[in-house]
Amino acid sequence: MKRYVLDTDILRLFQEGHEAVCQRICAHALVELATTVITVEEQLSG
């Protein structure tokens, strides 16, 4: 199974419902999505 790591910018666009990003992520429904601890920290701290 493939694994994709979402960076902060892509994760934020996905959360905001950016059409092109959402389509691209949903097109890879059979992959494992991940993020980094840095992205988590940036999300929590704003």
C-alpha positions, 0 to 999 in steps of 0.5 A: 500500500502506498503512503502519502504525507500531507504537508501543512499547506495541503492539509489546510487546503483539504480542511478548507474544502479546496476543490482540486486538492479534495479531488486529488486526495479522494482519487487516492482512496486506497492509500494511507494518508499521514502527516508529520509532527511538525504539521500537527504542531502548526495546526495546533498553534495556528 
